[in-house]
Amino acid sequence: MALPSNVFKTIVKVVGTAKSELYTAPVGYTGVVLLAQVANVGSSTQTLTFVHERSVAGIGVTTEILKDFPIESHDTMSLLSGKLALETDDTISIYGSSSTDLKFIGSILETLNG
């Protein structure tokens, strides 16, 4: 059975205070993050950190896309101004200042390499 050329995925998660992996690009695919948004459903401003992680020559490299970024009460923030390509085993992770008020939604296109 042939592998599908393109697979769309939607990721939803309540953001916690500990770093949590949202997505890892699978072997043989490139993951293209089409949408990454967080809503603050609480009554006070919360902060958010959104990171890309990759292993380079066996050493983990973490790149903060947003770090301790404030999101006002009852507001939504787009975490990317464009698309983000994730190579095999690249991950995106997230954490915030609240364990209940920040809600993530993301849309990813996995496209077969080769």
Biopython code that builds the backbone (N, CA, C, O; Angstrom):
import numpy as np
from Bio.PDB.StructureBuilder import StructureBuilder

atoms = [
    (1, "MET", "N", (0.845, -1.181, 0.000)),
    (1, "MET", "CA", (0.000, 0.000, 0.000)),
    (1, "MET", "C", (0.889, 1.242, 0.000)),
    (1, "MET", "O", (1.792, 1.366, 0.827)),
    (2, "ALA", "N", (0.633, 2.140, -0.914)),
    (2, "ALA", "CA", (1.423, 3.367, -1.049)),
    (2, "ALA", "C", (1.094, 4.347, 0.079)),
    (2, "ALA", "O", (-0.039, 4.411, 0.557)),
    (3, "LEU", "N", (2.094, 5.095, 0.485)),
    (3, "LEU", "CA", (1.884, 6.133, 1.493)),
    (3, "LEU", "C", (1.171, 7.314, 0.855)),
    (3, "LEU", "O", (1.411, 7.618, -0.314)),
    (4, "PRO", "N", (0.293, 7.992, 1.604)),
    (4, "PRO", "CA", (-0.365, 9.174, 1.047)),
    (4, "PRO", "C", (0.633, 10.302, 0.830)),
    (4, "PRO", "O", (1.545, 10.498, 1.634)),
    (5, "SER", "N", (0.456, 11.044, -0.263)),
    (5, "SER", "CA", (1.356, 12.163, -0.573)),
    (5, "SER", "C", (1.176, 13.325, 0.391)),
    (5, "SER", "O", (2.148, 13.971, 0.783)),
    (6, "ASN", "N", (-0.072, 13.589, 0.774)),
    (6, "ASN", "CA", (-0.383, 14.710, 1.654)),
    (6, "ASN", "C", (-1.366, 14.274, 2.729)),
    (6, "ASN", "O", (-2.352, 13.589, 2.453)),
    (7, "VAL", "N", (-1.080, 14.682, 3.956)),
    (7, "VAL", "CA", (-1.957, 14.383, 5.080)),
    (7, "VAL", "C", (-2.150, 15.686, 5.857)),
    (7, "VAL", "O", (-1.173, 16.331, 6.239)),
    (8, "PHE", "N", (-3.409, 16.074, 6.091)),
    (8, "PHE", "CA", (-3.706, 17.263, 6.888)),
    (8, "PHE", "C", (-4.018, 16.837, 8.317)),
    (8, "PHE", "O", (-4.713, 15.847, 8.542)),
    (9, "LYS", "N", (-3.496, 17.597, 9.282)),
    (9, "LYS", "CA", (-3.732, 17.311, 10.693)),
    (9, "LYS", "C", (-4.146, 18.594, 11.410)),
    (9, "LYS", "O", (-3.647, 19.680, 11.118)),
    (10, "THR", "N", (-5.059, 18.441, 12.343)),
    (10, "THR", "CA", (-5.442, 19.542, 13.226)),
    (10, "THR", "C", (-5.052, 19.145, 14.643)),
    (10, "THR", "O", (-5.340, 18.036, 15.092)),
    (11, "ILE", "N", (-4.402, 20.054, 15.330)),
    (11, "ILE", "CA", (-3.944, 19.805, 16.698)),
    (11, "ILE", "C", (-4.631, 20.807, 17.615)),
    (11, "ILE", "O", (-4.600, 22.011, 17.363)),
    (12, "VAL", "N", (-5.245, 20.312, 18.668)),
    (12, "VAL", "CA", (-5.837, 21.186, 19.683)),
    (12, "VAL", "C", (-5.276, 20.774, 21.044)),
    (12, "VAL", "O", (-5.074, 19.590, 21.314)),
    (13, "LYS", "N", (-5.030, 21.765, 21.889)),
    (13, "LYS", "CA", (-4.432, 21.463, 23.192)),
    (13, "LYS", "C", (-4.655, 22.626, 24.147)),
    (13, "LYS", "O", (-4.538, 23.789, 23.760)),
    (14, "VAL", "N", (-4.976, 22.307, 25.390)),
    (14, "VAL", "CA", (-4.946, 23.308, 26.446)),
    (14, "VAL", "C", (-3.482, 23.422, 26.862)),
    (14, "VAL", "O", (-2.853, 22.432, 27.237)),
    (15, "VAL", "N", (-2.951, 24.638, 26.792)),
    (15, "VAL", "CA", (-1.529, 24.876, 27.075)),
    (15, "VAL", "C", (-1.303, 24.814, 28.583)),
    (15, "VAL", "O", (-2.062, 25.392, 29.360)),
    (16, "GLY", "N", (-0.264, 24.117, 28.977)),
    (16, "GLY", "CA", (0.077, 24.017, 30.392)),
    (16, "GLY", "C", (1.273, 24.891, 30.754)),
    (16, "GLY", "O", (1.798, 25.628, 29.919)),
    (17, "THR", "N", (1.685, 24.796, 31.997)),
    (17, "THR", "CA", (2.824, 25.588, 32.464)),
    (17, "THR", "C", (4.161, 24.875, 32.237)),
    (17, "THR", "O", (5.219, 25.498, 32.336)),
    (18, "ALA", "N", (4.118, 23.580, 31.933)),
    (18, "ALA", "CA", (5.333, 22.832, 31.602)),
    (18, "ALA", "C", (5.400, 22.675, 30.080)),
    (18, "ALA", "O", (4.374, 22.534, 29.414)),
    (19, "LYS", "N", (6.616, 22.702, 29.546)),
    (19, "LYS", "CA", (6.783, 22.568, 28.095)),
    (19, "LYS", "C", (6.172, 21.259, 27.625)),
    (19, "LYS", "O", (6.420, 20.198, 28.196)),
    (20, "SER", "N", (5.361, 21.357, 26.565)),
    (20, "SER", "CA", (4.662, 20.207, 26.034)),
    (20, "SER", "C", (4.819, 20.169, 24.521)),
    (20, "SER", "O", (4.612, 21.173, 23.839)),
    (21, "GLU", "N", (5.181, 19.014, 24.010)),
    (21, "GLU", "CA", (5.355, 18.844, 22.568)),
    (21, "GLU", "C", (3.991, 18.826, 21.878)),
    (21, "GLU", "O", (3.084, 18.097, 22.281)),
    (22, "LEU", "N", (3.866, 19.639, 20.836)),
    (22, "LEU", "CA", (2.630, 19.693, 20.057)),
    (22, "LEU", "C", (2.674, 18.750, 18.864)),
    (22, "LEU", "O", (1.680, 18.100, 18.538)),
    (23, "TYR", "N", (3.843, 18.679, 18.208)),
    (23, "TYR", "CA", (3.939, 17.937, 16.952)),
    (23, "TYR", "C", (5.392, 17.602, 16.661)),
    (23, "TYR", "O", (6.295, 18.389, 16.946)),
    (24, "THR", "N", (5.605, 16.415, 16.088)),
    (24, "THR", "CA", (6.913, 16.003, 15.583)),
    (24, "THR", "C", (6.729, 15.556, 14.146)),
    (24, "THR", "O", (5.852, 14.741, 13.858)),
    (25, "ALA", "N", (7.547, 16.082, 13.239)),
    (25, "ALA", "CA", (7.469, 15.683, 11.831)),
    (25, "ALA", "C", (7.910, 14.228, 11.696)),
    (25, "ALA", "O", (8.999, 13.874, 12.148)),
    (26, "PRO", "N", (7.082, 13.379, 11.079)),
    (26, "PRO", "CA", (7.420, 11.961, 10.980)),
    (26, "PRO", "C", (8.491, 11.683, 9.923)),
    (26, "PRO", "O", (8.745, 12.508, 9.046)),
    (27, "VAL", "N", (9.109, 10.515, 10.023)),
    (27, "VAL", "CA", (10.119, 10.078, 9.061)),
    (27, "VAL", "C", (9.491, 10.023, 7.670)),
    (27, "VAL", "O", (8.405, 9.474, 7.486)),
    (28, "GLY", "N", (10.192, 10.602, 6.696)),
    (28, "GLY", "CA", (9.743, 10.564, 5.316)),
    (28, "GLY", "C", (8.812, 11.692, 4.915)),
    (28, "GLY", "O", (8.426, 11.799, 3.751)),
    (29, "TYR", "N", (8.451, 12.535, 5.874)),
    (29, "TYR", "CA", (7.535, 13.638, 5.601)),
    (29, "TYR", "C", (8.134, 14.969, 6.055)),
    (29, "TYR", "O", (8.957, 15.019, 6.969)),
    (30, "THR", "N", (7.709, 16.027, 5.405)),
    (30, "THR", "CA", (7.949, 17.379, 5.875)),
    (30, "THR", "C", (6.623, 17.887, 6.424)),
    (30, "THR", "O", (5.598, 17.790, 5.749)),
    (31, "GLY", "N", (6.626, 18.419, 7.623)),
    (31, "GLY", "CA", (5.418, 19.007, 8.203)),
    (31, "GLY", "C", (5.430, 20.503, 7.961)),
    (31, "GLY", "O", (6.392, 21.190, 8.305)),
    (32, "VAL", "N", (4.362, 21.003, 7.369)),
    (32, "VAL", "CA", (4.249, 22.437, 7.119)),
    (32, "VAL", "C", (3.157, 22.980, 8.039)),
    (32, "VAL", "O", (1.982, 22.642, 7.895)),
    (33, "VAL", "N", (3.561, 23.824, 8.979)),
    (33, "VAL", "CA", (2.597, 24.424, 9.899)),
    (33, "VAL", "C", (1.900, 25.554, 9.147)),
    (33, "VAL", "O", (2.514, 26.569, 8.817)),
    (34, "LEU", "N", (0.620, 25.363, 8.885)),
    (34, "LEU", "CA", (-0.169, 26.340, 8.134)),
    (34, "LEU", "C", (-0.806, 27.367, 9.052)),
    (34, "LEU", "O", (-0.986, 28.523, 8.671)),
    (35, "LEU", "N", (-1.147, 26.943, 10.264)),
    (35, "LEU", "CA", (-1.836, 27.803, 11.230)),
    (35, "LEU", "C", (-1.395, 27.408, 12.619)),
    (35, "LEU", "O", (-1.297, 26.220, 12.928)),
    (36, "ALA", "N", (-1.127, 28.390, 13.460)),
    (36, "ALA", "CA", (-0.820, 28.154, 14.871)),
    (36, "ALA", "C", (-1.369, 29.349, 15.641)),
    (36, "ALA", "O", (-0.839, 30.456, 15.540)),
    (37, "GLN", "N", (-2.435, 29.123, 16.413)),
    (37, "GLN", "CA", (-3.070, 30.206, 17.160)),
    (37, "GLN", "C", (-3.311, 29.773, 18.598)),
    (37, "GLN", "O", (-3.495, 28.593, 18.896)),
    (38, "VAL", "N", (-3.303, 30.772, 19.482)),
    (38, "VAL", "CA", (-3.635, 30.537, 20.883)),
    (38, "VAL", "C", (-4.670, 31.563, 21.304)),
    (38, "VAL", "O", (-4.542, 32.753, 21.017)),
    (39, "ALA", "N", (-5.696, 31.084, 21.987)),
    (39, "ALA", "CA", (-6.715, 31.958, 22.558)),
    (39, "ALA", "C", (-6.538, 31.993, 24.069)),
    (39, "ALA", "O", (-6.317, 30.961, 24.702)),
    (40, "ASN", "N", (-6.637, 33.180, 24.638)),
    (40, "ASN", "CA", (-6.638, 33.341, 26.085)),
    (40, "ASN", "C", (-8.099, 33.491, 26.500)),
    (40, "ASN", "O", (-8.701, 34.545, 26.296)),
    (41, "VAL", "N", (-8.665, 32.439, 27.080)),
    (41, "VAL", "CA", (-10.073, 32.447, 27.463)),
    (41, "VAL", "C", (-10.273, 32.910, 28.901)),
    (41, "VAL", "O", (-11.398, 32.933, 29.399)),
    (42, "GLY", "N", (-9.186, 33.277, 29.565)),
    (42, "GLY", "CA", (-9.250, 33.704, 30.956)),
    (42, "GLY", "C", (-9.540, 35.184, 31.119)),
    (42, "GLY", "O", (-9.755, 35.909, 30.147)),
    (43, "SER", "N", (-9.541, 35.612, 32.371)),
    (43, "SER", "CA", (-9.894, 36.999, 32.685)),
    (43, "SER", "C", (-8.687, 37.891, 32.947)),
    (43, "SER", "O", (-8.847, 39.053, 33.319)),
    (44, "SER", "N", (-7.474, 37.357, 32.756)),
    (44, "SER", "CA", (-6.275, 38.177, 32.923)),
    (44, "SER", "C", (-5.254, 37.842, 31.833)),
    (44, "SER", "O", (-5.325, 36.786, 31.205)),
    (45, "THR", "N", (-4.313, 38.748, 31.621)),
    (45, "THR", "CA", (-3.267, 38.541, 30.623)),
    (45, "THR", "C", (-2.397, 37.349, 31.023)),
    (45, "THR", "O", (-2.029, 37.199, 32.188)),
    (46, "GLN", "N", (-2.077, 36.511, 30.050)),
    (46, "GLN", "CA", (-1.196, 35.362, 30.256)),
    (46, "GLN", "C", (-0.022, 35.453, 29.280)),
    (46, "GLN", "O", (-0.117, 36.132, 28.258)),
    (47, "THR", "N", (1.072, 34.779, 29.589)),
    (47, "THR", "CA", (2.218, 34.764, 28.674)),
    (47, "THR", "C", (2.382, 33.369, 28.075)),
    (47, "THR", "O", (1.938, 32.366, 28.634)),
    (48, "LEU", "N", (3.044, 33.350, 26.906)),
    (48, "LEU", "CA", (3.171, 32.120, 26.137)),
    (48, "LEU", "C", (4.567, 32.023, 25.536)),
    (48, "LEU", "O", (5.129, 33.029, 25.101)),
    (49, "THR", "N", (5.127, 30.820, 25.510)),
    (49, "THR", "CA", (6.375, 30.553, 24.821)),
    (49, "THR", "C", (6.128, 29.424, 23.829)),
    (49, "THR", "O", (5.552, 28.395, 24.178)),
    (50, "PHE", "N", (6.572, 29.625, 22.581)),
    (50, "PHE", "CA", (6.365, 28.697, 21.465)),
    (50, "PHE", "C", (7.732, 28.438, 20.845)),
    (50, "PHE", "O", (8.401, 29.377, 20.414)),
    (51, "VAL", "N", (8.161, 27.164, 20.793)),
    (51, "VAL", "CA", (9.526, 26.862, 20.375)),
    (51, "VAL", "C", (9.592, 25.799, 19.272)),
    (51, "VAL", "O", (8.719, 24.941, 19.140)),
    (52, "HIS", "N", (10.664, 25.900, 18.495)),
    (52, "HIS", "CA", (11.037, 24.903, 17.487)),
    (52, "HIS", "C", (12.260, 24.181, 18.026)),
    (52, "HIS", "O", (13.175, 24.812, 18.554)),
    (53, "GLU", "N", (12.278, 22.851, 17.893)),
    (53, "GLU", "CA", (13.409, 22.072, 18.383)),
    (53, "GLU", "C", (13.895, 21.121, 17.305)),
    (53, "GLU", "O", (13.102, 20.493, 16.603)),
    (54, "ARG", "N", (15.236, 21.026, 17.183)),
    (54, "ARG", "CA", (15.870, 20.176, 16.167)),
    (54, "ARG", "C", (17.176, 19.652, 16.739)),
    (54, "ARG", "O", (17.839, 20.335, 17.520)),
    (55, "SER", "N", (17.541, 18.445, 16.350)),
    (55, "SER", "CA", (18.835, 17.893, 16.716)),
    (55, "SER", "C", (19.806, 18.145, 15.572)),
    (55, "SER", "O", (19.559, 17.738, 14.437)),
    (56, "VAL", "N", (20.910, 18.818, 15.876)),
    (56, "VAL", "CA", (21.957, 19.109, 14.898)),
    (56, "VAL", "C", (23.226, 18.409, 15.367)),
    (56, "VAL", "O", (23.784, 18.760, 16.406)),
    (57, "ALA", "N", (23.681, 17.422, 14.605)),
    (57, "ALA", "CA", (24.866, 16.632, 14.952)),
    (57, "ALA", "C", (24.748, 16.059, 16.363)),
    (57, "ALA", "O", (25.720, 16.029, 17.118)),
    (58, "GLY", "N", (23.528, 15.601, 16.708)),
    (58, "GLY", "CA", (23.303, 14.997, 18.011)),
    (58, "GLY", "C", (23.110, 15.965, 19.163)),
    (58, "GLY", "O", (22.957, 15.548, 20.311)),
    (59, "ILE", "N", (23.117, 17.263, 18.860)),
    (59, "ILE", "CA", (22.925, 18.280, 19.899)),
    (59, "ILE", "C", (21.574, 18.949, 19.693)),
    (59, "ILE", "O", (21.276, 19.433, 18.601)),
    (60, "GLY", "N", (20.764, 18.976, 20.732)),
    (60, "GLY", "CA", (19.454, 19.605, 20.656)),
    (60, "GLY", "C", (19.559, 21.118, 20.561)),
    (60, "GLY", "O", (20.237, 21.756, 21.366)),
    (61, "VAL", "N", (18.882, 21.683, 19.573)),
    (61, "VAL", "CA", (18.865, 23.135, 19.389)),
    (61, "VAL", "C", (17.424, 23.612, 19.555)),
    (61, "VAL", "O", (16.530, 23.187, 18.823)),
    (62, "THR", "N", (17.212, 24.490, 20.515)),
    (62, "THR", "CA", (15.886, 25.063, 20.766)),
    (62, "THR", "C", (15.889, 26.505, 20.297)),
    (62, "THR", "O", (16.750, 27.296, 20.685)),
    (63, "THR", "N", (14.910, 26.842, 19.452)),
    (63, "THR", "CA", (14.763, 28.210, 18.961)),
    (63, "THR", "C", (13.397, 28.729, 19.378)),
    (63, "THR", "O", (12.366, 28.197, 18.966)),
    (64, "GLU", "N", (13.397, 29.766, 20.192)),
    (64, "GLU", "CA", (12.134, 30.359, 20.623)),
    (64, "GLU", "C", (11.561, 31.192, 19.480)),
    (64, "GLU", "O", (12.213, 32.108, 18.980)),
    (65, "ILE", "N", (10.349, 30.866, 19.077)),
    (65, "ILE", "CA", (9.645, 31.665, 18.077)),
    (65, "ILE", "C", (8.965, 32.838, 18.793)),
    (65, "ILE", "O", (8.985, 33.971, 18.312)),
    (66, "LEU", "N", (8.373, 32.547, 19.935)),
    (66, "LEU", "CA", (7.850, 33.562, 20.860)),
    (66, "LEU", "C", (8.305, 33.164, 22.256)),
    (66, "LEU", "O", (8.274, 31.984, 22.606)),
    (67, "LYS", "N", (8.728, 34.140, 23.058)),
    (67, "LYS", "CA", (9.166, 33.837, 24.428)),
    (67, "LYS", "C", (8.490, 34.792, 25.402)),
    (67, "LYS", "O", (8.621, 36.011, 25.297)),
    (68, "ASP", "N", (7.768, 34.209, 26.347)),
    (68, "ASP", "CA", (7.051, 34.983, 27.369)),
    (68, "ASP", "C", (6.210, 36.091, 26.732)),
    (68, "ASP", "O", (6.182, 37.222, 27.218)),
    (69, "PHE", "N", (5.529, 35.750, 25.645)),
    (69, "PHE", "CA", (4.738, 36.722, 24.892)),
    (69, "PHE", "C", (3.379, 36.919, 25.568)),
    (69, "PHE", "O", (2.672, 35.942, 25.816)),
    (70, "PRO", "N", (3.003, 38.167, 25.870)),
    (70, "PRO", "CA", (1.725, 38.402, 26.550)),
    (70, "PRO", "C", (0.537, 38.314, 25.591)),
    (70, "PRO", "O", (0.568, 38.840, 24.478)),
    (71, "ILE", "N", (-0.509, 37.631, 26.059)),
    (71, "ILE", "CA", (-1.783, 37.573, 25.328)),
    (71, "ILE", "C", (-2.846, 38.067, 26.287)),
    (71, "ILE", "O", (-3.065, 37.490, 27.352)),
    (72, "GLU", "N", (-3.496, 39.132, 25.893)),
    (72, "GLU", "CA", (-4.497, 39.742, 26.764)),
    (72, "GLU", "C", (-5.708, 38.836, 26.954)),
    (72, "GLU", "O", (-5.970, 37.939, 26.153)),
    (73, "SER", "N", (-6.432, 39.093, 28.030)),
    (73, "SER", "CA", (-7.654, 38.375, 28.341)),
    (73, "SER", "C", (-8.633, 38.427, 27.166)),
    (73, "SER", "O", (-8.821, 39.475, 26.549)),
    (74, "HIS", "N", (-9.245, 37.298, 26.869)),
    (74, "HIS", "CA", (-10.265, 37.186, 25.818)),
    (74, "HIS", "C", (-9.747, 37.628, 24.453)),
    (74, "HIS", "O", (-10.484, 38.229, 23.672)),
    (75, "ASP", "N", (-8.480, 37.332, 24.167)),
    (75, "ASP", "CA", (-7.875, 37.685, 22.886)),
    (75, "ASP", "C", (-7.255, 36.432, 22.277)),
    (75, "ASP", "O", (-7.027, 35.437, 22.966)),
    (76, "THR", "N", (-6.989, 36.498, 20.977)),
    (76, "THR", "CA", (-6.364, 35.403, 20.243)),
    (76, "THR", "C", (-5.122, 35.923, 19.549)),
    (76, "THR", "O", (-5.105, 37.054, 19.065)),
    (77, "MET", "N", (-4.072, 35.094, 19.496)),
    (77, "MET", "CA", (-2.815, 35.479, 18.878)),
    (77, "MET", "C", (-2.402, 34.440, 17.857)),
    (77, "MET", "O", (-2.412, 33.241, 18.138)),
    (78, "SER", "N", (-2.035, 34.904, 16.664)),
    (78, "SER", "CA", (-1.431, 34.029, 15.673)),
    (78, "SER", "C", (0.052, 33.925, 16.007)),
    (78, "SER", "O", (0.731, 34.941, 16.156)),
    (79, "LEU", "N", (0.558, 32.695, 16.125)),
    (79, "LEU", "CA", (1.933, 32.486, 16.564)),
    (79, "LEU", "C", (2.943, 32.553, 15.424)),
    (79, "LEU", "O", (4.145, 32.658, 15.669)),
    (80, "LEU", "N", (2.473, 32.494, 14.193)),
    (80, "LEU", "CA", (3.337, 32.558, 13.014)),
    (80, "LEU", "C", (2.774, 33.582, 12.040)),
    (80, "LEU", "O", (1.559, 33.688, 11.875)),
    (81, "SER", "N", (3.660, 34.335, 11.396)),
    (81, "SER", "CA", (3.193, 35.277, 10.377)),
    (81, "SER", "C", (3.210, 34.650, 8.987)),
    (81, "SER", "O", (2.747, 35.256, 8.020)),
    (82, "GLY", "N", (3.739, 33.451, 8.894)),
    (82, "GLY", "CA", (3.785, 32.709, 7.632)),
    (82, "GLY", "C", (3.770, 31.228, 7.943)),
    (82, "GLY", "O", (3.316, 30.824, 9.014)),
    (83, "LYS", "N", (4.254, 30.424, 7.035)),
    (83, "LYS", "CA", (4.306, 28.981, 7.239)),
    (83, "LYS", "C", (5.657, 28.591, 7.823)),
    (83, "LYS", "O", (6.648, 29.299, 7.647)),
    (84, "LEU", "N", (5.686, 27.454, 8.520)),
    (84, "LEU", "CA", (6.908, 26.942, 9.110)),
    (84, "LEU", "C", (7.094, 25.505, 8.644)),
    (84, "LEU", "O", (6.241, 24.658, 8.909)),
    (85, "ALA", "N", (8.204, 25.213, 7.948)),
    (85, "ALA", "CA", (8.507, 23.860, 7.478)),
    (85, "ALA", "C", (9.300, 23.122, 8.548)),
    (85, "ALA", "O", (10.303, 23.626, 9.054)),
    (86, "LEU", "N", (8.837, 21.924, 8.884)),
    (86, "LEU", "CA", (9.499, 21.083, 9.880)),
    (86, "LEU", "C", (10.039, 19.842, 9.194)),
    (86, "LEU", "O", (9.289, 19.077, 8.587)),
    (87, "GLU", "N", (11.342, 19.651, 9.295)),
    (87, "GLU", "CA", (11.980, 18.475, 8.720)),
    (87, "GLU", "C", (11.757, 17.283, 9.636)),
    (87, "GLU", "O", (11.346, 17.447, 10.784)),
    (88, "THR", "N", (12.027, 16.086, 9.135)),
    (88, "THR", "CA", (11.866, 14.867, 9.922)),
    (88, "THR", "C", (12.487, 15.024, 11.307)),
    (88, "THR", "O", (13.634, 15.450, 11.441)),
    (89, "ASP", "N", (11.718, 14.678, 12.328)),
    (89, "ASP", "CA", (12.080, 14.727, 13.751)),
    (89, "ASP", "C", (12.123, 16.125, 14.360)),
    (89, "ASP", "O", (12.362, 16.246, 15.562)),
    (90, "ASP", "N", (11.902, 17.187, 13.581)),
    (90, "ASP", "CA", (11.743, 18.518, 14.177)),
    (90, "ASP", "C", (10.460, 18.515, 15.007)),
    (90, "ASP", "O", (9.490, 17.838, 14.665)),
    (91, "THR", "N", (10.466, 19.274, 16.093)),
    (91, "THR", "CA", (9.265, 19.386, 16.923)),
    (91, "THR", "C", (8.919, 20.850, 17.174)),
    (91, "THR", "O", (9.771, 21.734, 17.095)),
    (92, "ILE", "N", (7.648, 21.078, 17.477)),
    (92, "ILE", "CA", (7.217, 22.357, 18.017)),
    (92, "ILE", "C", (6.605, 22.070, 19.385)),
    (92, "ILE", "O", (5.880, 21.093, 19.571)),
    (93, "SER", "N", (6.918, 22.947, 20.334)),
    (93, "SER", "CA", (6.448, 22.787, 21.707)),
    (93, "SER", "C", (5.930, 24.118, 22.215)),
    (93, "SER", "O", (6.185, 25.171, 21.632)),
    (94, "ILE", "N", (5.191, 24.046, 23.326)),
    (94, "ILE", "CA", (4.541, 25.248, 23.844)),
    (94, "ILE", "C", (4.410, 25.146, 25.360)),
    (94, "ILE", "O", (4.313, 24.049, 25.911)),
    (95, "TYR", "N", (4.406, 26.305, 26.032)),
    (95, "TYR", "CA", (4.035, 26.385, 27.437)),
    (95, "TYR", "C", (3.647, 27.823, 27.753)),
    (95, "TYR", "O", (3.984, 28.747, 27.012)),
    (96, "GLY", "N", (2.941, 27.998, 28.853)),
    (96, "GLY", "CA", (2.464, 29.336, 29.204)),
    (96, "GLY", "C", (2.439, 29.560, 30.693)),
    (96, "GLY", "O", (2.947, 28.754, 31.472)),
    (97, "SER", "N", (1.838, 30.670, 31.078)),
    (97, "SER", "CA", (1.789, 31.054, 32.487)),
    (97, "SER", "C", (0.524, 30.558, 33.180)),
    (97, "SER", "O", (0.341, 30.792, 34.374)),
    (98, "SER", "N", (-0.347, 29.876, 32.444)),
    (98, "SER", "CA", (-1.575, 29.337, 33.016)),
    (98, "SER", "C", (-1.748, 27.897, 32.558)),
    (98, "SER", "O", (-1.332, 27.534, 31.458)),
    (99, "SER", "N", (-2.362, 27.082, 33.402)),
    (99, "SER", "CA", (-2.619, 25.694, 33.008)),
    (99, "SER", "C", (-4.049, 25.487, 32.518)),
    (99, "SER", "O", (-4.441, 24.364, 32.202)),
    (100, "THR", "N", (-4.833, 26.573, 32.455)),
    (100, "THR", "CA", (-6.230, 26.420, 32.036)),
    (100, "THR", "C", (-6.704, 27.455, 31.016)),
    (100, "THR", "O", (-7.654, 27.192, 30.279)),
    (101, "ASP", "N", (-6.069, 28.614, 30.957)),
    (101, "ASP", "CA", (-6.631, 29.734, 30.186)),
    (101, "ASP", "C", (-6.166, 29.831, 28.739)),
    (101, "ASP", "O", (-6.801, 30.524, 27.944)),
    (102, "LEU", "N", (-5.080, 29.157, 28.373)),
    (102, "LEU", "CA", (-4.544, 29.276, 27.010)),
    (102, "LEU", "C", (-4.886, 28.021, 26.210)),
    (102, "LEU", "O", (-4.601, 26.902, 26.635)),
    (103, "LYS", "N", (-5.505, 28.226, 25.039)),
    (103, "LYS", "CA", (-5.912, 27.096, 24.199)),
    (103, "LYS", "C", (-5.293, 27.235, 22.808)),
    (103, "LYS", "O", (-5.439, 28.264, 22.147)),
    (104, "PHE", "N", (-4.600, 26.179, 22.380)),
    (104, "PHE", "CA", (-3.891, 26.155, 21.103)),
    (104, "PHE", "C", (-4.713, 25.413, 20.061)),
    (104, "PHE", "O", (-5.370, 24.416, 20.361)),
    (105, "ILE", "N", (-4.664, 25.922, 18.814)),
    (105, "ILE", "CA", (-5.161, 25.177, 17.667)),
    (105, "ILE", "C", (-4.151, 25.358, 16.534)),
    (105, "ILE", "O", (-3.660, 26.459, 16.286)),
    (106, "GLY", "N", (-3.856, 24.257, 15.861)),
    (106, "GLY", "CA", (-2.895, 24.310, 14.767)),
    (106, "GLY", "C", (-3.328, 23.428, 13.616)),
    (106, "GLY", "O", (-4.037, 22.439, 13.799)),
    (107, "SER", "N", (-2.889, 23.805, 12.425)),
    (107, "SER", "CA", (-3.173, 23.042, 11.221)),
    (107, "SER", "C", (-1.844, 22.747, 10.547)),
    (107, "SER", "O", (-1.046, 23.651, 10.301)),
    (108, "ILE", "N", (-1.612, 21.463, 10.248)),
    (108, "ILE", "CA", (-0.349, 21.026, 9.677)),
    (108, "ILE", "C", (-0.601, 20.177, 8.438)),
    (108, "ILE", "O", (-1.484, 19.320, 8.423)),
    (109, "LEU", "N", (0.184, 20.428, 7.411)),
    (109, "LEU", "CA", (0.179, 19.620, 6.200)),
    (109, "LEU", "C", (1.445, 18.779, 6.208)),
    (109, "LEU", "O", (2.552, 19.317, 6.198)),
    (110, "GLU", "N", (1.285, 17.470, 6.227)),
    (110, "GLU", "CA", (2.428, 16.569, 6.083)),
    (110, "GLU", "C", (2.516, 16.183, 4.613)),
    (110, "GLU", "O", (1.562, 15.659, 4.039)),
    (111, "THR", "N", (3.671, 16.446, 4.013)),
    (111, "THR", "CA", (3.857, 16.136, 2.608)),
    (111, "THR", "C", (5.008, 15.139, 2.462)),
    (111, "THR", "O", (6.064, 15.306, 3.074)),
    (112, "LEU", "N", (4.799, 14.115, 1.659)),
    (112, "LEU", "CA", (5.749, 13.024, 1.495)),
    (112, "LEU", "C", (7.012, 13.528, 0.820)),
    (112, "LEU", "O", (6.944, 14.187, -0.218)),
    (113, "ASN", "N", (8.174, 13.221, 1.407)),
    (113, "ASN", "CA", (9.454, 13.585, 0.796)),
    (113, "ASN", "C", (9.753, 12.649, -0.363)),
    (113, "ASN", "O", (9.371, 11.479, -0.356)),
    (114, "GLY", "N", (10.440, 13.185, -1.349)),
    (114, "GLY", "CA", (10.901, 12.326, -2.430)),
    (114, "GLY", "C", (10.191, 12.577, -3.663)),
    (114, "GLY", "O", (10.464, 11.932, -4.675)),
]
sb = StructureBuilder()
sb.init_structure("model")
sb.init_model(0)
sb.init_chain("A")
sb.init_seg("    ")
for serial, (resi, resn, name, xyz) in enumerate(atoms, 1):
    if name == "N":
        sb.init_residue(resn, " ", resi, " ")
    sb.init_atom(name, np.array(xyz, "f"), 0.0, 1.0, " ", f" {name:<3s}", serial, name[0])
structure = sb.get_structure()
